Amino acid sequence: MTAHSYNFDTCPDRTGYGSLKWDKYKGRDILPLWVADMDFETAPEILVGLQKRLDHGIFGYTIPFEAPSEAVVNYLNRAHGYSAKAHWLNFLPGLVPAINLCCHAFTEPGDSVMTATPVYPPFISAPDYAGRELIKVPLCLNADDQWTLDIEAMEAAVTPKTKIFVLCSPHNPVGRVFSREELTGIADFCERHDLILISDEIHCDLVFDEQTKHILTSTLNDTIAARTVTLMAPSKTYNLPGLACAFSVIENQELRLQFQKTIRGIITEVNCFGYAGCEAAYNHGEAWRLELIKYLRSNYDLLYKFINEQIPEITFRPMQSTYLAWFDVAKLGLDNPVKFFEDHGVGLSDGVPFDGHQHVRLNFGCPQSRLIEGLEKMTSAIKQR
Ligand SMILES: Cc1ncc(COP(=O)(O)O)c(C=O)c1O
C-alpha cells in the first residue's frame, strides 16, 4: 500500500450504524463537528488485521496475549523512546473507566483529586462519581500566549488530602503539547506533594506541529516514572474508538497491583477485535498515521486562518496537537452558543462540561470540504445574529 492511496477527502455515509456523532442529529440538517471521533475510514492495514481476525471465525473469550502486548511495547520504544515491559501493561476497554477507577484505586474517602481546567469532561466527573473532592486549577497563559499549567496556583490549592493529579498530555481541549520544562514542573510538583500522576496521553500521536515533539511523562526520569500511571490507546489516532481497546502502563509494582485489584471483576476484557485493531495499528499503521497528520495539519491551517480572518469575534489560540479546536466565543454575546450554532446547522461540543463557559469545541478530523461547509455555516450564522 503506497502512502498516496490513502483517502481522507471522502467518508462513507455513517447513518444507520449507531454512530454517536451522527445519530445525535438524526433527521436534522446539522453537520456534526463534535465528539472526538473522526470522519475518516481507518487505515487499510488495520482493516486487513481485522479481516484476518474475522476470518478465523471463532470469537471466544480473549485474554491479553503476546501479539498486542508486543506491538504496544515495540511501539512505545520506537515512537516514544520508552522501554516498557509487557507486564507493566493492562489492557482496558476504555480510558474513561480507567480514569474513574484510578480515583478509587489511589484515593480514600475524604481525599482530593486535582486537575487543570478546562479539560476532557470525565476528568471532572470521575472524582465526583467516586465521592472524592475535586480541585480544579485553571490553565493560564504563558508569555507566548499559550495555555500552560499554573504551578503557582496548584501550589496554593493543593492540600495534604490531595492524592492524585490527572494530567491531559497533549491537552484536550486546548491542543497544547507540553514542553520538557512544563512536564518537569508538574513532575516536581507531584514529587513535592507525594501525588500519583495519572497521565492521559491518548492524543500523543496526533502532533501536527512540525516544531513540536510529544514527550511521554514517564520518560522524563525514573523518579516520576515510579509515580505515574500512563493511559494510552490507539483509538484517537487510528479512529478506532468503537473497538474499545486502551491500556495503562504502570511501572511501579505497588501501584500496578493496587490498580489491578480495583479493576478486578468490574472492568470487562477487551474483545478480540480490539486486540486485532490495536496490534495492526501499532505494527502497520505508521504510513497512514503520517498521511493523517499531514491532512490534519492542512485542516488546522485552513481553520486557523479562517477563524482569525473571517470570524475575529472567536478567540482561537495556536495549538500543536489533536483535531479538536477550542473556541472562546464570549465576544459573540450568545446566551447558548451550542444551540445557536445547531440552529444554524453546525453541531459543536459544548464547553460547559469541560469547565469552559462561553466556549465550544470543533472537531476538524473530517474531509476538508466538510470543514469548509461547517465554517461557512458558522459565518453566515454569525452574520444573521
Ligand atoms: C483525553 C481523553 N481521554 C480519554 C478519552 C476517551 O477514551 P476511551 O474512548 O478509551 O474511553 C478521550 C476521548 O476523547 C480523551 O480526549
The ligand as a Gaussian input file, in Angstrom:
#p B3LYP/6-31G(d) Opt

LIG

0 1
 C       -8.100000      12.874000      26.990000
 C       -9.029000      11.754000      26.635000
 N       -9.019000      10.627000      27.365000
 C       -9.834000       9.601000      27.080000
 C      -10.733000       9.665000      26.021000
 C      -11.670000       8.537000      25.716000
 O      -11.101000       7.348000      25.935000
 P      -11.906000       5.978000      25.704000
 O      -12.686000       6.112000      24.443000
 O      -10.784000       4.989000      25.643000
 O      -12.769000       5.797000      26.921000
 C      -10.771000      10.824000      25.244000
 C      -11.736000      10.920000      24.151000
 O      -11.901000      11.907000      23.522000
 C       -9.905000      11.883000      25.552000
 O       -9.896000      13.009000      24.829000

